[in-house]
């Protein structure tokens, strides 16, 4: 009887501990994984901003006319596209909420934030958003959609291990917002905020008793709006790094808002001239 051949061992660095698995950084996994972008507004934005990232396109016969320009673009790139029945598209999309069209694509690159670059934003942008551990991809998508609606150009994501990154769900909820707002990843968000305070008024949303009403925040300089985790809010270090804390006062029985809704109200209030 022939003995089974031993399986080859994966190469391991001499510095690695025996039995220790090397963890892949979240940003690296994000760059490698494909996302399924569903719905006509989101797919159209993807093609308008980065058609070369699309690997495959699927659509129902009802959306064939709307998909034709995108299919033509893929044809020039020699990449596949086809019309499929709704049941098959649901399997491809992984959801019944596919809107009749799905693109399988490489996600938009998530660059590491250069603080010097961020300081230069203040010369041309009145508002920038930072997320401190917002973990729900639906909330990430909703915030990106709101940011794109108000013309916000940049959104900073913290390096919190639970921070949501662009995903199928985020792209679907964003309705194209993730292709109109540039996302960048920050290292050590509190230290970054302290540095950016030289050019921005750094405002964190909070239920703290010392928070001022969002409408009372001075708008005499560009604002960096910081939003916290859905359950715990801003981390202590991030809150300490904010020059101001602001609260949305509703006056009703419920004292807090979903972070996506809070973002929409805060951006609207901070975008108004006084």
N, C-alpha and C positions, 0 to 999 in steps of 0.2 A: 504494500500500500504506500502510495506516495504521500509524504508529509506535506501538509499545507504550507505554502510559502508565507513567511512572516510579512505582515503589512509594513510598508516603509513608515518610519516615524517622521513627523513633521519637524522641520528644522527649528531648533530652539536656540535662542541667544545664550551665550555662556553666562550672561548676567541674570538670566531668568531663574527663578526658584523652581525646583522640580515640582511638577504638579500644578503650577500656577498658570492660569489662563490669562492671556493678554487681552485686556478690554479694549474694544474699538471705540474711539471717541464718537459721541453722538453726531457731531458735524460730519465726520467721515462716513458714517452709515447713511446719513441724509444724502450726501453727494452720490452714493453708490446705488441707492434704492430707487426704483421707478415708482411714480405716482400715477393714479388714475384720476384724470381731471374730467368731471362730468358736468353737463349742462352747457347750453349754447353760449351764454355770456362768458363763462369761465374758459371754455375751449377757444372761443374767438379771441379773447385777450391773450391766451397762451400763444396762438399763432401770430398775433400782431406783434408780440414782444419777443418771441423766441421760437419760431417755427422749427429751427434746427434741433431743438430739444425733443421734439415729438418722434416717437419710435413707431407708433401704430395709431390708426384712427378707425373707429367703428361708429355707425349711425343707423338709425331706423330708416325705412323707405320714406316716411313722412318728412324727414329732415334732409333728404338727399339734395334738394335744391340749395338749402342753406349751407350744406357741407361741401358743395362742389368747389368753391374757391380754395378751401382748406385741403381737399383731396388733391386738387391740382398742384398745390404747393408741395404736398408729400410726394406726388408723382415725380416732380422735378428733383426731389431728394432721393428718389428710388427707394421709397419706404412704403409699406403696405397700408391699404385702407379698403374697407368694404362695408356694404350695407348688410345688416343683420336684423333678424326678427327681435321684437321687444324682449321675449323670454331669454334669448341668448345674450342680448345686451345687458340684461339684469345680472346674469352670471359674470359677464366680463367686468361690469362696474362694481359688483359686490353689494349693490343696493338697488332697490326699485326706484330710487329718486335720482335717476340718471339724466332726465330731461331729453332723452332721445339721441344723445351723442356722448361719446367717451373717447378721450385721447389718452394713450399710455405714453408717458413722457419722463424724461429726466428732470428732477426738480431744479428750480432756479438755484444757482450756486449761492451758498450761505457763507459770505466772507467774514473773516475776523475783522472786528472794528478797529480802525486806526484812530486813536483819540485826536490826533492832529487834523485828520480829515473831518472828524465830527465837529471840531471847533470852527472849521471853515463854513459849515452849514449855516451858521448863525448870520452870515452875510446875506443870505438869500432865502432863508426859510424862517417863518414865524412860529412854527410848531413842529416838534419831534416827539415821538412816543417811545417809551421804554417799558418793557414787560419784565417784572420781577417774579418769575416762577409761575406764570399763568400756564396751567397744565392741561386744560381741556382744548383739544384741537378745534372744536366748534367755536369756542370763544376766540381762539386765535384767528379763525377765519372771519368771524363777525367783526373783530377789531380791524383786521386788514381791509374789509369791505368799507367800514366807516372811514378809515384813514384815507382810502382812495377817493371816497365820495367828497371829502373835505379838502382834497389836494395835498395831503401829507406825503412827503417824499420818502421819509426814512423811518424805520421802526427798529429799535434795538431789542434783542432778545438776551436775557441773562444766561449765565452758564450754570444756573440752578439745574440739578440733575432731573427734576421733574418738568422743566420748561418744555412746553409743546413746540414742536417744529412742524413745518409744512407737511401735510399728509393728505391722503385721499379726502378725508372728511373736511379738513381745513380748506382745501382748494374748492370743494363743492360749496361750502358755506360762504366763502369769500366772493363768489360770483365774479372772478377776475381780479379781485383786489390784490392777491398775492403776486400778480404780474405787473401791477402798477405802483406798488410800494416796495422799495428795496429793504430787505431784512438783513441785519448784520448781527453777529454774535459777539457779545462783550465778555471779557474776562474780568472778574472781580468788579461787578457793577457798582458797589458803593464807592470804590476808589475812582472809577470812571466819572461818576456823577460829581464828585468833589472837584475833579479836574475841569469838567465841562461847565461848572458854575462860573467860570471866568467869562463865558460867552452867553450862557442861558440862565433864565430863572428856572431853577429845578423845583418842580411842584409834584409832590406825591399825594395820591388820593388816600384818605384815611378817615376812620371813624373816631379818631382821637379827640378828646375835649379841647385840645389846643389848635385843632384844625379850623381854618377860616372858611367861610362860604365860598364856593368856587367862583361865584360872580364878583367877589371882592378881591380876587387875585390881581395884582397890578399887571398890566400888559404893556409896560413901557420898554420891554426887551423880549427877544425870542424866548419861548417857553419849552422846556423839556418836561413833558407830562409822564409821570411814572405810576404804573398800575401794578397792584400786587396779586398774589395768589388768591384763587377763588375762596378758599376757606380761611387762610391765615393772614391775608393781606400782605403788606410790605414786611420784609424781614426787618428786625431791629436795626441792623447795620445800614440797610437801604433807607429806612425812615430817617435815621440820624444824618445821612448824607444829603437829604433833601433840604433845600433852603426854606421851603414852605410846605405845609400840609394843608390840603383842601378837602372839603366835604360837600356833597350834594345834599341839600336839605329839601326833603319832599313834603314833610308836614303830615303824612298819612300814618296808617297803623304799621306799615312795614318800614323798617329803619335802614335797610340796605338794598342794593341793586345787584343784579348779575353784572359781572365785570364788562361784558360786551355792551349792555345798556348804559352802564356808567360811563364807558368811554365815549359813546355817542353824545351823551348829554354834556360831558366835560369838554369835548372838542368844540361842540356848538357854542357853549358858553364862552370858552376861551378865544374863539374865533371872532366873536362879536366886538365891534369897536365900542369904546366907552365914551 
